[in-house]
Amino acid sequence: WLDGAVLQRTITDRLSLGLEAYHQTSAATGSPALTGINLGLTYKLFDHWSLLAAGGPLIGHTGPGASYSFYASLKADY
């Protein structure tokens, strides 16, 4: 399961900034659950296209691997 919440504020007609918190349960028996907090943005490139990006630390992460998450995507609104 993955759940979360976001607070977002429109800065200009093209730019919105946000803060999100999320929690993902363990993907397999014995693997750790993940909880994170990200800062993010949505930037409107054209009429129907936007760039989304977010990143931040994993909270309480004790497993192997990176302790940060990041993603970027292209969004189409039609």
N, C-alpha and C positions, 0 to 999 in steps of 0.2 A: 504494500500500500504506500501511496505517496500523498501527503496532504500538506497544505500550506496556506499562507495568507500574505497579502500584499497591501502596502499603502503607496499610492501613486499621486504625484502632483504634476499638473501641466505647467511648464515653465514658459513656453512660447507656443505658437501654432504648430510648430514642427517638433518640439522637444518635450518629453516627459521624463521625470526621474522618479525612481521608486526604491522601496526597501521591502524585501521579502524574507519571510522565515518559512522553513519547510522541514518536514521529517519524513524519512523513508524507512520503512521497516526492513528487517533483515531479508536479503534476497535468497538466502539458503541457510539451512541449519548450521549454526556455529559461526556464521558471518555477522559482523556488527551492523547495527542500525545506523543511519546517518541523520544528523540534524545540522542544518546550516542557516546562515544569514547572508543574503546577497544585497549588494547595491546594484541597481540596474537602470537602463535607459531605453527609451523608444525614440527613434529619430525618423521622422517622415521624410523619405527620399523623394518620392513623386506622389501623384494623386492616390495610387492604390498600393504603393510599396513602402515598407518601413524596415528599418534595421533595429533589431532587438539585441541587447547584450546585457549580461549580468555576471557578477563574480563575487566571491567572498569566502570566508573561512568555514570549515566544518567545526561545529561545537562539540567538544567532548570526544573527538575522534581518537580512538586508541588503536585502531587496526593498522596494518601495513599500508604503505602507499601515501599519496599526496593528502594533505590536510586542507586543500582549497578546491573550490569548484569554479568553473567558468563556462559560459556558453554564449554563442552568438548565432543569430538566425535572421533570415529574410522573411518578412511577413507580407502576404498578399491579401488585401481587403477588397472583396467584390461583392 
